[in-house]
Amino acid sequence: MTKWVYTFGGGEAEGNAGDSHRLGGKGANLAEMCNLGLPVPPGLTIITDACACYHDGGRILPDDLKQQVTAGLRKMEAVTGRAFGDTQKPLLLSVRSGARASMPGMMDTVLNLGLNDRTVQALGHDSGDARFAWDSYRRFIQMYADVVMGLDHEAFEEILEDEKGRLGHENDTELSAVEWQHIISLYKRVIEEELGEAFPQDPQVQLWGAIGAVFSSWMNPRAVTYRHLHNIPAAWGTAVNVQAMVFGNLGNTSATGVAFTRNPSTGENELYGEFLVNAQGEDVVAGIRTPQNITEAARIGSGSDRPSLEKLMPEAFEEFKAICHRLETHYRDMQDLEFTIERGTLWMLQTRSGKRTAKAALKIAVDMAEAGMITQEQAVCRIDPASLDQLLHPTIDPRARRDIIGSGLPASPGAATGEIVFTSEEAVLAQKEGRKVILVRVETSPEDIHGMHAAEGILTARGGMTSHAAVVARGMGIPCVSGAGNLRVDARNEVLIGVGGTLKKGEVITIDGSSGQVLKGVIPMLQPELSGDFARIMAWADASRRMTVRTNAETPADARAARSFGAEGIGLCRTEHMFFEGERINVMREMILAADEAGRRASLARLLPMQRSDFSELFSIMHGLPVTIRLLDPPLHEFLPKTDAEIADVSTILGLKAAELRQRVDALHEYNPMLGHRGCRLAISYPEICEMQARAIFEAAVEAARETGAAVVPEIMVPLVGLKSELDYVKARIDAVAKEVIGEAGIEIEYLVGTMIELPRAALRAHVIAESADFFSFGTNDLTQTTFGISRDDAAQFLNTYIQKGIVDQDPFVSLDFDGVGELIQIAAERGRRTKNGLKLGICGEHGGDPASIRFCEETGLDYVSCSPFRVPIARLAAAQAAIIGRG
């Protein structure tokens, strides 16, 4: 019989922290805390495999699950001295999700489960607080109806706000037990009216409804979107944690909160968190009420006049502080904790490795390594390579004038400028149209995940530093200001009312996620300096990695940026990009439109000094580092005008008749240019183009070597080779030009001639092609296209559907397809080196900046990866992690 349920509580547990694949992160850590003897309410965890069974079986739970859950409930009842559904001392439950990877707010939760018209009376009598009991019941009805029955919570919020207004109450805590009873009657009525069924009174029906709802939420749109953004496999599933309720809403000696053992924004070694008195946990993370600081230092720093937990409940605070230290030491990582204080008694509800900004991650890793808690290699592996992108976001120039319209909490660092939009749908639409926007909301909810991802930044009027908006924004690296209470967000009328005026949708604001300020208009920005903790981690990473990291660059600006980010050469210089600049495009068009070879050579002679200057500057910037230059790759028609208006303009510039130009454009048209007259095929058809580029490269190498004093060894890459004879032909033309330039310059020039492996045939015949090639560079963009038979430009129309339906796990143009494209790379690498031992191997497609693909490159034994300049730090770190993992 499959063991579906693992129990914990009473100082013992059936699992531990290493069981996250089975118990999910939450369940595994609850078990670990129990094993450590910490105060954890008892509970049970239904394993992740049950989620797969539920979805694979048409949303039907396994037959023997009910029996195991019932047995688990009996254990919980024995520990608590309460009974589920009892009308004297009722045991109430929380039912929460718990995936292997943290997915904050993406799945559903039900609290206070087990309350009905009879048990609420018992809870009031047992606790001595009828108001608390009825408040808990209305919370349960509202949450259960939303999560399980499908009635939007806004229907209940409207009732509650209307009743508070009628009764003259501002806060929920002012409502009496009798008043809550009336509101509950209204809640029940709206359920029957909207859904045609009564709210369930049977606790067992409630429990299994909630368990099914949590499993169902694994496939809800926001969870699917989050998994897609964070590369979490759908096959993992979620566990369900059923736990005895403890109550932070039992009066002024009770509280609930969320905390981090270190500051998740800055990484400072200080307890960081928020709490609410007389509240339940959802009140904190949902941002419904503005919380209080846990420590006195944080309270003073924020300027709050509301007491900290340290002052308000000193004994509970000291116990909590000690537990925080113990858990961080035990896990050797910053922890994200949830806790409840029930009438002075502290209970721990969750611990997990806390989400943090890239800046904080670097500081925490460096500090822990220097304190001896972890090794330098462990510190390197603690940083998510993709998160380094956060460090490249601009910050506001301190000298800039700031027109402040409001302020809130600095929830996620960095600055962003954009047009105001009030809905996630508007944010997504704006992104598609190429407009940058700031998503402005009263508060965000998990349903906003798509809009948050599309926006440049997020601004909310409510919520704290641990609200949904703050946590998700930090994880995405998006600037966020939350809890901007002096701003009024009127989404209905699409206006933002701030200090000194009103801003409408479409007007531009800037938010500073580091200070919490909201500014009117566009504000000058500065790029961050990559020093300090970043430099330490990168130095440790560089000491650990085997592969070198190059950049894809063809402009001086890109080359300089890449060097500043630590690039060790250029792995791909796309020469065609150089022909589009300024007046060059017209000379290029003259060459393409020339009637014969003589005409082409005349135009190429005008392009030669331009190319030579380009290459000379790149060689000088790289100063002795390798530079791989790809010969002209795209079809010639890409350089020609397309519309009638463009043809008319170009014909005037070139002195041609528009009809003649149109005829030439039509003659060069290709039905499938990706597989057409391009790459080495151009060099074979028009060798004069290849000869001009080779001469520009060699003359530039001579020029740069004389200027810098550093030898230049250019690497010339022939694209789209499928036959050894193609490479032989082009290489012969390159060698002939090299001989001419060496004779003219009077100095020897070292150079390499290699090819891009971007066709399946080239990969399969690599052992033959290697006879003529000095190096292989895998062009994974085209290799993916030609292996799958998919056009990268058109694939977006259906790849998202493939991902949603589980046909593929991820976009193969984003992360390498290891099984198909990857096997071709492995074949080419093995066969190429069998022919030529030590053959230099690299990758220059977009996958060169993808951490998962880089790990594959390390395992395959490639010598280098090449990526865009701003992904060089990511690649350096990912290459180091891959090497460390490879060493075991």
N, C-alpha and C positions, 0 to 999 in steps of 0.2 A: 504493500500500500504506500502511495506517495505521501511523504510528510509535507503537508501544505502549511502547517501552522507552527511557529516557534514562539514560545512564551518568554516573558521576562518580568522581574519584579520580586520584591521580598529579598533582595540581596543576591539573587542568582538569575542566570539567563541561559537559554539554550543556544545562543549564538555569540558572536563577538565582532569586533571592527573589521575583521578580515572576510566577513560574509556578505559584503555589500552587493555582490553579484546575485545573491539569493534573497537577502533580506532588504535590499535597497539601502541607500545611505542612511536614512533616518532610523530604520529598524536596527541596522548593524550598530550604529552608535548608541542607540538607547540600550541595547544589550551590553555594549562595552561599559557604559556608565554604571549599569547595574553591577557588572562584574567588579568595578572599582569601588563599589560600596557607596555610591552617591545617591542622594534622594531622588528617585525616579518613580513616578506613579506606575503601578503594574499594568501590563498589557500583553498583547499578542500581535505577531506580525504574520500576515498571509503573504507567502513568497511571490516573487516576480513571475515565476512559471505559471501561477494561477491566472495572471493577467493574460498571458499568451493563450492559455486554454479558453479563457472567457471570450476572447475575440475570435479565435480560430473556430470555436464551437457555436458561433452565432449568438454571442452574449449570454451563454448559459454557464453557470459555475460548476466545477467538478462535483460529482455525486457525493464523495466522502468528505467534502470540505465542511459541511454543516456540523457534522459530528465532531470534527476536530476543533472548530470554533467554539462549540458548546463546552467542550472539555477545557479549552483555554479560559472561557468565561468563569468556569467554576474555580479555577486557580486565582483569578483576579478577585472573585468574591471572597475567597478564603483569606487573601492578603488584606483586603480593605474592610472586611466585616460588613459588607453591604451586598445586596442581591439585585441583579438586573431585573427591572420591572416590579420590584417590591414596593408595597404601599406603606411601608414603615421606614425602612432605611434604603432608599433606592440607590443603586449604582448607576451613575450616568457615564456616558462614553464619548470620547472624541474619535472620529474616524478620519484618518488623514492618509494622503498618498505618501510615497517615499521611493522615488526612482533611484537607480544606481548613481546617476549624476544629478547634482542639485538643479532643480528647475523651479526657482522661486515664483509662487503665485500662478503657475501654469495649470495646475490640476486642482481638483476640488477637495474641500474639507467640510465636515459636518461636526459641530460641537453640541454639547448638551443633549446628546441622543439618549433616549429613554424617558424623556418627559412626556406626560400626557395629562389629561384633566385630573387624574387621581394622584399620580406620582408628584405633580407639582405641589399639591397640598402637603404631601409627606416631606418634600424637600424643604418647604417653608417651615414646617413644624420642627424638623430635625435640625435645621440651621438656626432657627430662632429669628429668621429674617424673611418675612413673606415677600417683601418688595424684591429682594434678590431672587427668590424662586420664580416669581412671575416675570421678572426681567429676563432670566435665563430661558424661560419657556418661550417668550416672544422671540428671542434670538434664535432659538432652535427652529421654531415654525418658519421664520423668515429664511433661514439658511437652508433648511431641508426642502422647503417649497421651491426655492431657487435651484439648488443643486440636483435634487432627486426628481422633483415633480415638473420642473421646467417653467416655473412662473417667475418672471424677472423680479429681482429684488426691489426695483424702482416702484413697483406697485405698493410695496409695504412702506418704503421710505415716504411716499406721498401721504399715506395714511398717518404715519407717525408725525410728520411735519405739520399736517393739518391739526392733529390733536394737540400737539405742543402749543401751537398758536392759539387754539381755542381755550386751552387751560392756562395760558400765560407763562409757560415754561420755556426756558432757553436751552437747557441741557437735559439729556436723557435721564441723568441721575436725580433730577427733581421730581420725576414721576413716582407716584405712590403705587402700592400693590393694587389697590382698587382701580386706579387709572390704567395700570398695565392690563388688568383683566378685561377692561372694556376694549382696549386696543387689540387684545388677542381675539376677542369676539369679532372685531372688524376684519382681522387677518383671516380668520377661518371663513368668514362670509365671502371675502374676495376670492379665496381658493375655490370654494364651491361654485361661485359665479363664473370664474374664468376657466376652471378645469373640469367642472361637472362631477367632481368627487370630493369627499370629505378628507380632511387632514387625518392621516392614520394614527390611531390610538394604541395599536399593538406594538410594543417595543421590538419584538422580533421582526415584524414587518419593516419597522423603521431601520433596524440594523442591516438587514439584507438589501434593502433599498439603497442605503448609503454605501455599502460595499460595492454593489453593482455600479453605482454612480461614479465612485472613485476609479474603478477599472475603466469605465466608459470614458472618463475624462482624459485618459492617456491618449485618446485619439481625437480630442476636441481640437478645433482649428488653432487656438493659441498655443497648445502644447505641440502640435505638429509643426507650426511655424518656428517655435523655440528650438525644437530638435533639429530642424533644418538649418537654422542659423548657427547652431553650436555642434553640428555633426554628431548628434546622439542617435544611435540606431533605434528604429521603431521596435526591433525584435527584443530589446532589453526589457520592455514592460515596466510596470511599477508595482511595488509591494503596497499592501494596505496595512496601516498600523491602527489597531483598535486599543485604546488606552483609557484607563480610569480618569475621569475628569477631576481636576483640581481647579479651584475657583479664585480668580483674582478680583472678582466683583462682589466679594463678601464684606463690603464696607471699607472704612478708611485704614484698616490694618491689613488690607489685601491689595495686591498690585500685580501687574504683569508687564513683562518687558522683553526687549531684544538687545543683545550686547555683542560686542567683538572684543577679543582680548587685546587687540591693537587697533589703531585707527585705520579703517579700511581705505581711506582716501589718501592719507599721507604716509602710513606705515609707522607712525610714532608709537613707541612702546608705552601705551597708556590705555587703560580700560575705557571703552567707548561705547555708549549705548543710550537707550531711552526707555522710559517706562511710563505707565499710567496707573494712578491709584483708582481702586474700585472699577476695574475694567477687565475685559477678556482680551486674549492675545490678538484676535483679529482687529481689535480697535487700533492697535499700534501699527501693524503692517499695512492696514488698509488706508491709513492716513485720515481717518474720520475725525479724530481729535488730535490736537497738537500735543505731543508728549513732553515729559520733563527729562532733564539730564540725570544720569545715574550718579556721576561723581560731582563733588562740589567744585572741583577745578573746571570741569566742563560747564557747569552752571555759570560760574563767574565769567568764563571766557565768552559765553554766548550772551551775557548781559541779562539773563533771565532772572525774574524775581520769584519764580516758583521753586520750592525746595527740591533739592536733589534727594535721591534714594539714600545717599550716604548720610544725610542729616535727618531724613524723615524716619528711616528704619535702619539705624546703625548696626544692629545685631545681624539682621538678615543681609545687609550689605557686606559686612566683614566675612560672613560665611560664603556669600556669593563670590567675593573677590578671591578667597582662598581656592574655591573650586575652579575659577577661571585659570589661576596660575597652575593648578594641578593638571587641568585638561590640556593646556598649551604645552606644558612640559611632557605630558604623556604622549600627545600626538606629534610633538615637535613641529607645530605649525599654528598659525593664528586660527582661533576658533570663533565661529558664529554660534551664539547661544540663545535659546529661548528659555524663559523661566517664569514661574508664577509664585507669588507669595500669598498663601491662604491663611489669613489671620495670624500672621507672623511666622508661619512655617514655610521654608523655602523648598520648592520643587523644581527639578531640572527637566525640561521637556524636549530639549534638542541640543546636540552639538554637531558641528560639521566644520570642515575647512572653509573659512570665510571667503566670499568673493571680495576682490579688492581691485583697486586701480593698478595699472602697470607701475606707476610711481611707487605705490605702497608695496607692491609685490617685490620690487627690486630692493627697497629699503629693508623689508622684513627678512628677505633671503640673506642679504649682506649682514645684517645685524645678528641673525641667528648663526650664521657661519662664523662670524668673528667671536661670538660668545661660546662657540664650541658645541652648540646644540645640533648642528648638521655640518657636513663636509662642504667644501667648495663645489664639488661636483653635484652634490645634492642641492645646493643653492642654485646652480645653473639649471637643474631639472625642475626646480620649483616654478620657474617662470614660463607662462604660456607664450611661445614665440609670437603668435598672432597679436597678443596684447601689446606688444611693443609699438604697434601702430598708434596707440593712444599718445605716446610720447612725442609723436610727430605733429600733433595738433597744435595750432597756433594759440598763443595767449595774448591778452590785450596789452598793447604798448603802455607802460606805466606813465609815459609822457602825454598820452592822449587825453583829450577833454572828455569827461564822462557826464552825459546828460542822464542822470539816474531817475528812472520813473518808478522804481520799486526795488525791494530787496527781499530775499528769502534765505534759505539754508544752502550752503555750498555743497550740493549733494553729489556731484560728479565733476571732476576738474576739467579744465580746458575752456575755451571760449568759442562761441558760434554766432554767426549772423544769418538772419533769414527773414522771410516774410512770415507774418503771423497767420497760422491756420488753427482752427478750433476742433477739427476732427481728424482721426487717423486716416480716413478715406481721402481727405483733402491732401494730407501729407504724401500719401502714396501717389496720387495723381500728379502732384507737383514734381515729385522725383522723376516720374516718367517724362515730364515735360522739361526737365533740366533746371527746374527752379529750386533754390535752397529755401527751406522753411524752418521755423521754430514751432513745434507742436505745443500749443497753449491749452491747458486743461485745468478744471477745478482740482481734479485728481485723476491719475491714470488708473486703469484696471488692466488685468491680464489681457482683455480683449483688444487693448491698444498696441499689442506687441508689433504688429505690422507697421503702424504709423510711427512708432518710436524708432524703428529701424530705418524708416525712410527719412526721418527728420535730421537736421543738423544738430538740433538741441531740443531740450524739453524744459518747459516751465509749468509748474503747478502752483495753485493758490493754497492748497492744503497738503498736509503730510510732512513727516519728519525725515531724518537722515536714513531711516531704515524702512521707509515706505516703499511701495511697489516701484514707483518711478525712480527712486534713488538707487535701489538695488539693481534693477534691470539696466538703467543707464550706465552705471559703473561697470557692469559686466560687458556692455557693448562698447564702452569707451566713448560714449556720447556725453557732451556737457549737459548738466542738469542743474536747475535751481528749483528747489521744492519749498513748500510751506511759505510762499510769498504772501503773507496775510494782509499786507497793505496794498495788494493789487486785487481788483475785482474782475473776475472772468465771467463775462456775460455771453455764454456760448449761443444762447438763443438769438440774441441780436448781433452776434459776431463782433463784439467790441471788448477791448481790454482797458479797464479804467485804472489809471495810475496817478502818481503824484504829478499834478500840473496839467492833466488832460486825459483825453480818450484816444485810443488808437484802434483803427478798424482792421478788419481782415485784409491782408495784403500789404499793410504797412510794415516797415522793416525795424526789427529790434535786434539787439545783441545781448546775449546772456553770458555772464562770467561764472562758470561753475566752480571756480576756485574761491571767489569772494561772496557769491550769492547775489550779486548785483544784476539788475535788469536795466538795460540802457537803450535809449532811443537812437535809432539810426545805425549806420555802419561805423564801426570803431576800428582804427588801425590795429593791426596784430603784429606780434613778434613770433618768430620760430623758436622753439625751445633749444636749450643747449644740452647736448647729450654728454653729460659729465657725471661726476660723483658716483652714486650707486650704479648708475647705468654703465659707466666706464669700468667699474670693478667687476660687475657680472660679465661684461663682454670680454674683459681680459681673461677671466677664468674660463669663459667659453672658448676663446681662441686657443687657450692652452690645452683644451680637451679635444678639440675637433681634429679630424684628419683631412677632410675635403677642404679645398679653398673655395672662396665665394667671389664670384665676379658679378659684373652688372651688364644689363642690356642698355646700351647708351649710344647715341649718335650725335648728340649736341654737346658742346662744351659745358653748358649748365648742368646737364644730366651727369656728365662724367665727373665734374667737380663735386656735385652733391653726393654721388656714389662713393667717391674717395673719402669724403668727410664721414660717411657712414661705415667706412672700413672695407670697401670693395678692393679686391686684390687683382684687378685687371678688368678688361671688357671681354665678356664671353659672346656678345652679339652686337655688332654694329650694323644696323640695317641701312645700307647705303641709299636705298631708294628714297628714304625720308629726306635726304639731303637735296634731292632734285626738286622738291616741292617749294623750296624757299625762294622768296623774292622773284628776281628776274630769271632764275635758273629754270623755272618751269617752262618758260617760253623757249629757251635754248633747247631744253629736252624735247619739247614738242617739235621744234624744227628738225631735230635729229630723227625723230620717229617718222615724220612726214616726208623726209628726204626721198628723192626718187631713186637714188642709187647709193652704193657704198661710199663713193667719193663725197657725196653730199652729207652722209652720216658722219664720215671722218672729220669733215670741216666743222660740223657742230660739236662733235666730241672734243675737238681741239680747243674749243671755247670753254667746255666744261672741265677740261683737265686741270687748269690752275685752281678752279673752285674746289674740286675734289681734293687736290693736293693740299690745299690750305686747311680743309676740314681734317684730313688725316694727320697732318703735321701737328695741329693743335691738340688732337686727341692723344697722340703719342707723347707730346710734351706734358700734358696733364697727368697721364698715367706714369710717366717718367720711369721707364724700365720695366713696368709691369706688362704682362701679355695683353695684346689687343687682337681680338678675332674679328675680322671684317668679312661680312657676307657679300658676295657679288650680287648684282641686281637680281631681284627675285620676282616681283609681280609682273603680270602681263602688261604689255606696252599701252594697251587701251586705257589703263587706269590713269595715265598721265594726260589723256585727251579730254576736251570738253564734252559734255553730254547733252545739255539742253540746247534748244535753238538759240536762246539768248546768249549762252556761253559760246556757242559756235560762232555767232555773229561777232562777238567781242574779240575772240581769238583770231578769227580770219582777218579782221582789221589790223591787229597787232602784227601778224605774220605776213601780211600782204597777199593773202590767198582769197580765192573766191569761196564764199560760204558753201556753195554746192560741192566744190572739190573737197573741202574739209569734211563735210558730212559724208561724202563717199568714202573717204579714207577711214573715218571713224567707224562706219558700217563694215568696212572690209576687215577691220581688226576685231570686230565684235566676236565674243565667244559665248557659247551656250553654257559651258561649265568651266569658267576661268580658273577655278581652284585646281583643276586637273588639265589645264590647257597649256598654252605656249608661254611658259614661264620658267624661272630657275635656270638650270644648266642648259635647258633647251634654247633659251635666248642667246646664251654664250656660244652655242654651236651654230645657230642660225646667223647671228651677228657677232662674230668673234671680235670685231673692232670695239664693241662696247666693253667686253672683258679686258681687252688689251689696254684701253684707256684707263680703266679702274686699276689694273695691275700697275701701270706706270705711275699713276697718282700715289698708290700705296708705297711703292719702292722709293720714289723721289721724296716723299714725305718722311720716310724712315731715315733717309740720309740727312735730310734737313733737320729733323728733330734730334738725331744723334749728335750732330755737330753743335746744336744749340744747348742741349742739356748735358752732353758728355756721357750719357747713358746709352748703351747699345739698345737698339730697337729690333726686336725679332717679330715681325708681323706674322699673324696667322690668317691665311686667306682661305675662306670657306666657300665651297661650291655648293649651291643649294639644289635640292630636289634630284639628287643622283639616284638612279635605279639600276644603272649598268656601269660596270667598271670601265667600259669603253667610253662612256660619257665623261667620266672623271679624267681618263687618260687624255682625251682630246682637249679639254679645257686646261688641264695641268700643263700640257705641252705649250699652249699659248702663254700661260703665266711664266713658265720657265724661260721662254724665249725673250719676253719683255725684261725679266730679271737680268738676264745675261746682257741685254742692251744697256740697262741703267747702270749695272756694275762697271761696264766698260766706260761709260760716260763719266761716272763719278770717280772712278779710280779707287773705289773701296769695296771690300767684300760685304755682302748683305746676307745675313742668315734669315731664313723664312721657312714657314711650314705651309703646306697645302693640304687641306682636309676637306671633309664633306659633312653636310647635315644628313643624319639618318632620319628621314621623315616619311619614307615609303616602306610598306611591309616587305617589298622585294629587296630593298637595300638591307633591311635587318636580316633577312634570310640569307642573303648573299654577302654578308659582311666579311667572311673569310676571304672572298675573292677581291672585294673592293679595298680591303685593308692592304693589299699588295701595292696599291698606288697612293693610299691616304696616309698622311702623317698624324691625323687625329680624326676622331668622330665627335660630332656634337649632335645630341639628340634633339631634334626640333619637335617637341611633343605636341605642339598645337596641331601641326599638319599630320603627324603620325597618328594622333587620336582621330582626326577627321578621316584619314584614309583607311584606318583600321576599322572604324565603326561604319564608314560610309555615311557620315553625318556632317553636314555643313555647320560649322560653328556659328555662322551668322544667322542661321535659320533655326537652330536647335532649340532656342528658348521657347519656341511655340509649343513644343511637346515635352521637353525634358522635365519641366516642373510637374507635369501630369505623370510622367514615369516615376518621379520621386515620390509623389503623393500616393501612387498606387503600388509602390514597393517593387516596381520593375527594376529600378536601379537605386542604390543607396544614396548616391550623390552625383552631381554634374561631373562627367569625366573630363571636362575642360577646366574645372577648378581643382580637382584632386585626381591624381593619376589613376587610371584603370589598371590595377596591378595584375589582374588575371590575363587580360588580353594585350593591351599596349605594353604593360610591364614585362610580360613574357617575351615580347619582341625585343625589348631593350636588353633583357638578360641574354637572349640568343645572340644579338649583335655584339654585345660586350664580350661574351665568351668566345665566339667565332673570330671576332676581330683580333683579340689578343692571342688566340691560338696561332694565327698567321704572323702577327707582329707583336712579340712580347713587349709589354710596356707601352702599348698604344695609348695615347692620351685620350681620355673619355670624359665628356661633360654633357650637361643638359642646359638648353637655353630657351626652352618654351616657358610659358607662364607658370608651369608646375615648379620651376626652379625657385619660386618663393613660397611654395606651399609646404608647411612642416611635414605633413604625412608623406608627400612625394619625396621630400628630401631624405626622410628616413629610408625610403626604398632605394634611393640613389646610394646611400651609405652601404646598405646591405648588398647592393650590386657591385660595389667597388669602383664607382665613378670617381674621377679625380677632382671634379669641381661642379658646382651648380652656378647658374647665372640667372639673375632676376632683375626686376626694375629697381632703380636706385633706392627708393624709399622702402623696399623690402629687404635690402641688404642686411640690416641688423637682425631681422626675423630669420633670414637664412643662416646667418652666422650662429645664432643661438640654436636653431633647429638642427644644424649640422653637428654642433657640439653634443646636444642631447642624443642624437642618433648614434654618435660614436660611443658615448658613455653607456647607453643601453646595449650596444653591440658588444661591449667588453664585459657585459654581465653585471 
